[in-house]
Amino acid sequence: MNTFLRFFYEFISIFFEGLVTVIKGIINGLIQMFNYHNYRKIINSYKGDFEGFEWLFVVIAVGAIVIIAALIGLLIYFSIRRLLQFRKQRLNQEDLLDEIASLNNQVKKLMKEKNEIMAMKVSQLGLKPEEEEGISEETEEGTEEEEFDEADIRFSKLHRIDQEYKDYQVKKYDTNMTLEELVDNFRCYNASQLRLYYDNYLLRAFIAGLACSRLIILQGISGTGKTSLAYAWGKFVKNDSCIASVQPSWRDKTELLGYFNEFTKKFNESDVLAKLYRATFDDDVHTIVLDEMNIARVEYYFAEMLSILEMPSRDEWIIELVPNSWDSDPKKIINGKLKLPVNIWYIGTINNDDSTFMVADKVYDRAMPIDINTKVPPFKCRDQEAIEINASYLESLFEAAVEEHPISDKSLQRIREMDDFVIKHFRIAFGNRIMKQLGIFVPVYIASGGKEIEAIDYFIAKKILRKFDQLNISLIRDEIDPFIAYLNKEFGNGAMKECIDYLERLKKTV
């Protein structure tokens, strides 16, 4: 054993002697680097031999040594400071983790106390907790209500909607009116109840727009009642519109619907998502208003919704909210996905000024733009109360209008010929989507009390001629007057008033 101890001492001494040598070397090196007397001694030994200009280099050399020494000192200082800060940060993180663990333990303790109190309340009724669970399992909704604690529910707003509609009974709707009566009732309701004044021409276009697209765009100068019209529609059908004020920072669907917070393990539900979810339970007419929708890029935050609403089958109207499924998720959210309700419409309001973005052409193609650029003076109308009309009946009125008032063959032929004219002179063509929308808009406009030529004129001006804004007006200026003459000749002198007014305004922009 003594032999091993001697060996171990000599063996380990080599390492520590080397370590001591390194430390001594560093200390001696630092002492030598900062030994003021040695520098002074060298300068004194040479100062008698320096000539005038050489003293400048001496000063520079002294300055360089001072700077290098200062940099080394700062490097050592900041290294030590960084090390201390890192250590402090680690300690703070450890304290935070300890605090979180402590809070989790307190939550568990409180939940245990809650369960014990609930058990005591149940026992006072002469039941056992197990029996209470058996009673709650009698209904599907009851099972969900008792089975999950609040901490396990990530969709709190939607969960409350589940509870609200647990005993929902279908309303008695007004299902005995025509589209023309609907427009007249809406106009009189606005005037008598809300002191909002719109003419039948605009309201017919609004109702026809609802028929041909799920997205309506109300555009025009500020103060003409765009948001008020969307608000009034919700009041009229006794189902307040959900008004979402678009923010400049909106870039994807999470701004519109909400997002899952990985830290809290909760889904931050927006009012829009709550409106969508509520609409899945009933047959009411629901409306979501995107106020100042072009203050951010519509094709960013609303892109997925636009794509889904273009799906030919409504069974494919499904949007993903979360990538997985929890047992406590609302009953209408299956595997993290929600099927968009068919009884909801989206109305966007637009102000075209320097603070907003241009709406992309693909958005306009999928939507129905309605211009509101004039204010109607107040008028008297009969008192009209709000109505309760269900979405399925409203859609049946749209379908009946398409069957009863199809576009005449003569008008379709004129439209096709105008399409050829526009392609030849302006290099713009109608798409299949626009023609499909036209085939719905015109019949519904007629059924609402309007004329076929008015509907065709309005639709072409807002959906097709609007594309001229993308052209270089100076290059097509000479083609505008012949086009106006063509419209007067084919459709009747002055019949295409909206189109001609638009083209006249276009000439003035050159």
C-alpha positions in Angstrom: 0.0 0.0 0.0 2.9 2.4 0.8 4.3 1.7 -2.6 1.0 2.8 -4.3 0.8 5.9 -2.2 4.3 7.0 -3.2 3.4 6.2 -6.8 0.1 8.1 -6.6 1.8 11.2 -5.0 4.5 11.3 -7.7 2.0 10.6 -10.5 -0.5 13.3 -9.5 2.3 15.8 -8.6 3.1 16.0 -12.3 -0.3 17.3 -13.2 -0.6 19.8 -10.3 3.0 21.1 -10.7 2.2 21.8 -14.4 -1.1 23.5 -13.3 0.8 25.7 -10.8 3.4 26.5 -13.4 0.7 27.6 -15.8 -0.9 29.8 -13.2 2.4 31.2 -12.2 3.2 31.8 -15.8 -0.1 33.7 -16.4 0.5 35.8 -13.2 4.1 36.5 -14.1 3.1 37.4 -17.6 0.5 39.8 -16.4 2.9 41.4 -13.9 5.5 41.8 -16.7 2.9 43.2 -19.1 1.8 45.9 -16.6 5.3 46.6 -14.9 5.5 50.3 -15.2 9.1 50.5 -13.8 10.5 48.3 -16.6 8.9 50.4 -19.3 10.3 53.6 -17.6 13.7 52.0 -17.2 14.0 51.3 -20.9 12.8 54.7 -21.9 15.4 56.3 -19.6 18.2 54.2 -21.0 17.4 55.4 -24.6 16.2 59.0 -24.1 19.6 60.5 -24.5 20.0 58.9 -28.0 16.5 59.9 -29.4 16.4 62.7 -32.0 13.5 65.1 -32.3 11.2 63.2 -34.7 11.9 59.9 -32.9 10.1 61.1 -29.8 6.9 61.1 -31.9 7.3 57.3 -32.5 8.1 56.8 -28.8 4.8 58.5 -27.9 3.0 56.3 -30.4 4.6 53.2 -29.0 3.6 54.1 -25.5 0.1 54.9 -26.6 -0.2 51.6 -28.4 0.9 49.7 -25.3 -1.6 51.6 -23.2 -4.5 50.9 -25.6 -3.6 47.2 -25.8 -3.4 47.0 -22.1 -6.8 48.7 -21.8 -8.4 46.3 -24.3 -7.1 43.3 -22.4 -8.4 44.8 -19.2 -11.8 45.4 -20.7 -11.9 41.9 -22.2 -11.2 40.4 -18.8 -13.9 42.7 -17.2 -16.6 41.9 -19.7 -15.8 38.1 -19.6 -16.2 38.1 -15.8 -19.4 40.2 -16.1 -20.9 37.9 -18.7 -20.1 34.9 -16.6 -21.8 36.4 -13.6 -24.9 37.5 -15.7 -25.2 34.0 -17.1 -25.0 32.5 -13.6 -27.6 35.0 -12.4 -29.9 34.1 -15.4 -29.5 30.4 -14.7 -30.5 31.1 -11.1 -33.5 33.1 -12.1 -34.6 30.4 -14.5 -34.3 27.8 -11.8 -36.3 30.0 -9.4 -39.0 30.4 -12.1 -39.2 26.7 -12.7 -39.4 26.1 -9.0 -42.2 28.7 -8.7 -44.1 27.1 -11.6 -43.7 23.7 -10.0 -45.0 25.1 -6.7 -48.0 26.7 -8.5 -48.8 23.4 -10.2 -48.8 21.7 -6.9 -51.1 24.3 -5.5 -53.5 23.9 -8.5 -53.5 20.1 -7.9 -54.2 20.7 -4.2 -57.0 23.1 -5.0 -58.6 20.7 -7.6 -58.4 18.0 -5.0 -60.2 20.2 -2.4 -62.8 21.1 -5.1 -63.5 17.5 -5.7 -63.8 16.8 -2.0 -66.3 19.7 -1.6 -68.3 18.4 -4.6 -68.3 14.9 -3.1 -69.6 16.4 0.2 -72.4 18.2 -1.6 -73.4 15.1 -3.4 -73.4 13.0 -0.2 -75.7 15.6 1.4 -78.2 14.7 -1.3 -78.0 11.0 -0.4 -76.0 10.1 -3.4 -72.5 8.8 -3.8 -70.0 10.4 -6.2 -70.1 7.3 -8.4 -73.9 7.6 -8.6 -73.6 11.2 -9.7 -71.3 10.2 -12.5 -73.9 7.6 -13.6 -76.6 10.3 -13.7 -74.4 12.7 -15.7 -73.8 9.9 -18.3 -77.5 9.8 -19.2 -77.0 12.6 -21.7 -74.1 13.2 -24.0 -73.8 16.9 -23.1 -74.0 16.0 -19.4 -71.0 13.7 -19.7 -68.9 16.4 -21.3 -69.9 18.9 -18.6 -68.9 16.7 -15.6 -66.0 14.8 -17.1 -63.6 17.7 -17.7 -62.1 20.2 -15.4 -61.6 23.8 -16.6 -57.9 23.3 -16.7 -58.4 20.5 -19.3 -60.5 22.7 -21.7 -58.6 24.6 -24.3 -61.6 26.0 -26.2 -63.3 27.8 -23.3 -65.6 30.0 -25.4 -66.7 27.2 -27.6 -67.2 24.9 -24.6 -69.7 27.5 -23.2 -71.5 27.6 -26.5 -71.9 23.8 -26.3 -73.5 24.2 -22.9 -75.7 27.1 -24.2 -77.1 25.0 -27.0 -77.5 21.8 -25.0 -81.3 22.2 -24.8 -81.7 24.3 -28.0 -85.0 24.2 -29.7 -85.5 25.3 -33.3 -87.2 28.7 -33.6 -90.3 29.6 -35.6 -89.1 31.4 -38.6 -90.8 33.8 -41.0 -91.1 31.6 -44.2 -93.9 33.3 -46.1 -92.3 36.2 -47.9 -90.9 36.8 -51.3 -87.5 38.4 -52.2 -89.3 41.6 -53.3 -91.0 41.8 -49.9 -87.7 41.0 -48.1 -86.1 44.0 -49.8 -89.0 46.3 -49.0 -89.1 45.1 -45.4 -85.4 45.7 -45.0 -85.6 49.2 -46.5 -88.5 50.2 -44.2 -86.8 48.6 -41.2 -83.6 50.6 -41.8 -85.6 53.9 -42.2 -88.1 53.4 -39.3 -86.0 51.7 -36.7 -82.4 52.7 -37.4 -82.8 56.0 -39.3 -80.7 54.6 -42.1 -81.7 55.4 -45.6 -81.0 53.2 -48.7 -82.7 53.0 -52.0 -84.2 49.7 -53.4 -81.6 49.7 -56.2 -78.8 49.2 -53.7 -80.6 46.8 -51.5 -81.6 44.6 -54.5 -77.9 44.4 -55.4 -77.0 43.6 -51.8 -79.5 40.7 -51.6 -78.5 39.4 -55.1 -74.8 39.6 -53.9 -75.6 37.4 -50.9 -77.1 34.9 -53.4 -74.1 34.7 -55.7 -71.2 34.9 -53.2 -70.5 34.3 -49.6 -68.3 37.4 -49.5 -69.7 40.8 -50.1 -67.4 43.9 -50.5 -69.0 47.2 -49.6 -66.8 49.9 -51.1 -66.9 53.6 -51.6 -66.1 57.0 -50.0 -66.1 57.3 -46.2 -69.4 58.2 -44.5 -71.9 56.7 -46.9 -73.1 53.9 -44.6 -71.1 50.8 -45.6 -70.6 49.4 -42.1 -74.0 50.6 -41.1 -75.6 48.5 -43.9 -73.8 45.4 -42.6 -74.8 46.2 -39.1 -78.4 46.8 -40.1 -78.6 43.5 -41.9 -77.7 41.7 -38.6 -80.3 43.7 -36.7 -83.0 43.0 -39.4 -82.6 39.2 -39.2 -82.5 39.3 -35.4 -78.9 38.0 -35.3 -76.3 40.7 -34.6 -73.4 40.8 -37.0 -70.0 40.0 -35.5 -67.9 43.1 -36.4 -64.2 42.3 -36.6 -62.0 45.4 -37.0 -59.1 44.4 -39.2 -55.7 45.5 -38.0 -52.7 46.4 -40.2 -50.7 43.5 -38.6 -53.0 40.8 -39.8 -51.1 38.3 -42.0 -52.7 34.9 -41.6 -55.8 33.1 -40.4 -54.7 33.1 -36.8 -55.4 36.8 -36.6 -59.0 36.1 -37.8 -59.7 32.9 -35.9 -57.3 32.7 -33.0 -54.3 30.5 -32.2 -53.2 27.8 -29.7 -50.9 29.1 -27.0 -48.2 26.5 -26.3 -47.4 28.0 -22.9 -50.9 28.2 -21.4 -52.1 25.2 -23.5 -55.2 27.2 -24.3 -56.7 28.3 -27.6 -57.0 32.1 -27.8 -60.5 32.1 -29.5 -61.5 35.2 -31.4 -65.1 36.5 -31.6 -65.1 35.4 -35.3 -64.4 31.8 -34.3 -67.1 31.9 -31.7 -69.6 33.3 -34.3 -68.6 30.5 -36.8 -69.0 27.9 -34.1 -72.4 29.2 -32.9 -73.7 29.2 -36.5 -73.2 25.4 -36.6 -76.0 24.8 -34.1 -78.9 26.7 -35.8 -80.4 27.8 -39.1 -80.2 31.5 -38.4 -78.7 34.0 -40.9 -75.3 34.8 -39.4 -73.0 37.7 -40.6 -69.3 38.4 -40.0 -68.3 42.0 -40.9 -64.6 42.6 -41.7 -64.5 46.3 -41.1 -61.9 48.1 -43.2 -60.8 44.8 -44.6 -58.1 46.2 -46.8 -56.1 48.0 -44.0 -54.2 44.7 -44.2 -53.8 42.4 -47.3 -57.0 40.4 -47.6 -55.2 37.7 -49.7 -53.0 37.0 -46.6 -55.4 36.6 -43.7 -58.5 35.5 -45.6 -56.8 33.4 -48.2 -57.6 30.0 -46.7 -61.2 31.0 -46.1 -61.6 32.0 -49.8 -60.1 28.7 -51.0 -62.4 26.7 -48.8 -65.5 28.6 -49.8 -64.7 27.8 -53.4 -64.9 24.1 -52.8 -67.8 22.7 -54.9 -69.1 20.4 -52.1 -70.1 22.0 -48.8 -68.9 18.9 -47.0 -65.4 20.1 -48.0 -65.8 23.4 -46.2 -63.4 22.4 -43.4 -60.7 24.5 -41.7 -58.0 23.2 -39.4 -57.7 25.0 -36.0 -55.2 22.7 -34.2 -53.2 19.7 -35.5 -54.4 17.2 -32.8 -57.5 16.2 -30.8 -58.2 16.4 -27.1 -61.0 14.6 -25.4 -62.3 17.8 -24.0 -62.6 19.6 -27.3 -66.0 21.0 -28.3 -68.2 18.5 -29.9 -68.3 20.3 -33.3 -64.5 20.2 -33.6 -63.5 16.8 -34.9 -59.7 15.9 -35.0 -58.9 19.6 -34.6 -61.0 20.7 -37.6 -64.2 22.7 -37.8 -66.7 22.4 -40.7 -67.6 25.9 -41.7 -71.4 26.5 -41.4 -73.4 27.2 -44.6 -75.6 29.8 -42.9 -73.0 32.5 -42.6 -72.0 35.3 -44.9 -68.9 37.6 -44.8 -69.2 41.3 -45.5 -66.1 43.4 -45.9 -66.0 47.2 -46.0 -63.4 49.1 -48.0 -62.1 52.6 -48.0 -59.7 53.3 -50.9 -57.1 55.8 -49.7 -53.4 56.0 -49.1 -53.6 54.1 -45.8 -55.0 50.9 -47.4 -53.9 48.2 -49.8 -55.4 47.4 -53.2 -57.6 44.3 -53.0 -56.2 41.6 -55.2 -58.0 40.6 -58.4 -58.5 37.0 -57.1 -60.4 38.4 -54.1 -62.7 40.5 -56.3 -63.4 37.5 -58.5 -64.6 35.5 -55.6 -66.6 38.3 -54.0 -69.5 40.6 -55.0 -68.5 44.2 -54.8 -71.2 46.8 -54.0 -70.5 50.5 -54.5 -71.9 52.9 -52.0 -70.9 56.4 -53.1 -74.0 58.4 -52.5 -76.2 59.2 -49.5 -80.0 58.9 -49.8 -82.0 61.8 -48.2 -84.3 60.8 -45.4 -87.7 59.5 -46.4 -90.9 58.3 -44.6 -91.7 54.6 -44.5 -94.1 52.4 -42.6 -92.9 50.9 -39.3 -91.3 47.6 -39.8 -90.0 45.2 -37.1 -87.1 42.8 -37.5 -87.8 39.4 -38.9 -86.6 35.9 -38.1 -85.8 34.3 -41.4 -83.7 31.1 -41.6 -80.8 30.6 -43.9 -82.2 27.5 -45.6 -85.4 29.4 -46.5 -83.4 32.4 -47.8 -81.4 30.0 -50.0 -84.6 28.4 -51.3 -85.8 31.8 -52.4 -82.5 32.3 -54.3 -82.8 28.8 -55.9 -86.4 29.5 -56.9 -85.4 32.9 -58.4 -82.8 31.2 -60.6 -85.4 28.7 -61.8 -88.1 31.3 -62.4 -86.1 34.2 -63.8 -83.2 32.9 -65.8 -81.2 35.3 -68.0 -82.9 35.5 -71.4 -81.2 33.9 -74.4 -81.0 37.2 -76.1 -79.2 38.8 -73.2 -76.8 35.9 -72.9 -75.9 36.2 -76.6 -75.3 40.0 -76.1 -73.0 39.2 -73.1 -71.0 36.7 -75.1 -70.6 39.1 -78.0 -69.5 41.8 -75.5 -67.0 39.4 -74.1 -65.5 39.0 -77.6 -65.4 42.8 -78.0 -63.6 43.3 -74.7 -61.1 40.5 -75.5 -60.3 42.0 -78.9 -60.0 45.6 -77.7 -58.9 45.4 -74.1 -57.4 41.9 -73.7 -59.7 41.1 -70.8 -61.9 38.0 -70.7 -64.7 36.8 -68.4 -64.0 33.7 -66.3 -66.3 30.8 -65.7 -66.7 31.8 -62.1 -67.9 35.3 -63.1 -70.4 33.8 -65.6 -71.7 31.4 -62.9 -72.2 34.3 -60.5 -73.9 36.4 -63.2 -76.4 33.5 -63.7 -77.4 33.8 -60.0 -77.1 37.6 -59.5 -79.4 38.6 -62.3 -82.4 36.2 -61.5 -82.3 37.1 -57.8 -82.1 40.8 -58.7 -85.2 40.4 -60.9 -87.0 38.5 -58.2 -86.2 41.3 -55.8 -88.2 43.7 -57.9 -85.6 44.9 -60.4 -85.2 44.6 -64.2 -82.9 42.3 -66.1 -81.0 45.0 -67.9 -80.4 46.8 -64.6 -78.9 43.7 -63.1 -76.7 42.9 -66.1 -75.5 46.5 -66.2 -74.7 46.6 -62.5 -72.9 43.2 -62.5 -70.8 43.9 -65.6 -69.8 47.3 -64.2 -68.7 46.1 -60.8 -67.3 42.7 -61.7 -65.9 43.0 -65.2 -65.2 46.6 -66.1 -63.5 47.0 -62.7 -60.6 45.0 -64.2 -59.9 48.1 -66.4 -58.3 49.7 -63.4 -55.3 47.4 -63.9 -54.7 48.6 -67.5 -52.7 51.6 -68.7 -55.5 54.0 -69.3 -53.5 56.1 -71.7 -53.1 53.1 -74.0 -56.9 52.3 -74.1 -58.3 55.8 -74.0 -59.1 55.8 -77.8 -61.0 52.5 -77.3 -63.4 53.8 -74.6 -65.7 55.9 -76.8 -66.2 53.1 -79.4 -67.0 50.7 -76.5 -69.6 53.1 -75.1 -71.1 53.3 -78.6 -71.1 49.5 -78.8 -73.0 49.2 -75.4 -75.6 51.8 -76.5 -76.1 50.0 -79.8 -76.3 46.4 -78.5 -78.2 46.9 -75.2 -80.2 50.1 -75.9 -79.3 53.7 -75.7 -78.4 54.6 -72.1 -79.5 51.1 -70.9 -76.1 50.3 -69.5 -75.9 53.4 -67.3 -73.5 52.0 -64.6 -71.1 50.7 -67.3 -71.1 54.0 -69.2 -70.7 56.1 -66.1 -67.7 54.0 -65.1 -66.1 54.4 -68.6 -66.7 58.1 -68.6 -64.9 58.4 -65.2 -62.1 56.3 -66.5 -61.5 58.7 -69.4 -61.1 61.6 -66.9 -58.3 59.8 -65.1 -55.9 60.0 -68.1 
